[in-house]
C-alpha cells in the first residue's frame, strides 16, 4: 500500500517551529522543595476541604474558606514560579489578584468611612483599571525577559 507524502506547507512549518519552541522552553521549573509536590498537594487538600465545607452547609463555612484559601495559595505559587522563570505567561491572573485585593480593601475602607453605596461601588472600579494596567505591563515585561533568558540558555 502506497502512502502519499503530505505537502510541506505552512502547517508543516508551523508544527516544526512549535516543537522547536517547546524544546527551547525545557522542563517546567522545579520548586525549592522539589521532590515533594507541595503545591499540588495543597490544591488537592484545598479541593477536598472545599467540597466537604459545601456539603456541610452553614456549619462548614470555615472549612470552605480554608479550602478555597489552600487552592488559591497552591495555584498562585505554581503560577508565580512558572511566570517568573519564563516557562508560561500567567500575566492576567497575576495582575488580577493584587487588583482584586486592592479593590476589596478600597471598598471596605470607603464603607468604614461612611461613603454612600454608589461611591464605594464605583470609586474602586475607577482605580482598578490603572492598577491592573500597571501590574500587567510590569509582569509582562518580566515574563518576556525571563523567556528570552530561558531560550538563550537552551541554545547554549
HUTA-V762054 format. One record per pair of residues at least 4 apart in sequence whose ideal C-beta (glycine too) atoms are under 7 Angstrom apart, sorted by the first residue. I is the first residue (numbers start at 0). J is the second residue. Records with the same first field share a line. If there is no record, write none. Layout:
I: J + J
This chain:
7: 11
9: 13
10: 14
11: 15
12: 16
13: 17
14: 18
15: 19
16: 20
17: 21
18: 22
19: 23
20: 24
23: 150 + 153
24: 86 + 149
25: 149 + 153
27: 81 + 86
28: 80 + 81 + 84 + 86
29: 33
30: 37 + 38 + 80
32: 37
36: 40
37: 41
38: 42 + 73 + 76 + 77
39: 43
40: 44
41: 45 + 69 + 72 + 73
42: 46 + 70 + 73 + 74
43: 47
44: 48 + 69
45: 49 + 66 + 67 + 69 + 70 + 73
46: 50 + 66 + 70
47: 51
48: 52 + 62 + 65 + 66 + 69
49: 53 + 63 + 66 + 67 + 70
50: 54
51: 55 + 59 + 62
52: 59 + 60 + 62 + 63 + 66
53: 59 + 63
54: 59
55: 59 + 62
59: 63
60: 64
61: 65
62: 66
63: 67
64: 68
65: 69
66: 70
67: 71
68: 72
69: 73
70: 74
71: 75
72: 76
73: 77
74: 78
75: 79 + 96
76: 80
77: 81
78: 82 + 89 + 92 + 93
79: 83 + 93
80: 84
81: 86 + 87 + 89
82: 87 + 88 + 89 + 93 + 138 + 142
83: 141 + 145
84: 145 + 149
85: 142 + 145 + 146 + 148 + 149
88: 142
89: 93
90: 94 + 135 + 138 + 139 + 142
91: 95
92: 96
93: 138
94: 98 + 131 + 134 + 135 + 138
95: 99 + 131
96: 100
97: 101 + 134
98: 102 + 127 + 130 + 131 + 134
99: 103
100: 104
101: 105 + 130
102: 106 + 123 + 127
103: 107
104: 108
105: 109 + 122 + 123 + 126
106: 110 + 119 + 123
107: 111
108: 112
109: 114 + 118 + 119 + 122
110: 114 + 119
114: 118 + 119
116: 120
117: 121
118: 122
121: 125
122: 126
123: 127
126: 130
127: 131
128: 132
129: 133
130: 134
131: 135
132: 136
133: 137
134: 138
135: 139
136: 140
137: 141
138: 142
139: 143
140: 144
141: 145
142: 146
143: 147
144: 148
145: 149
146: 150
147: 151
148: 152
149: 153
150: 154
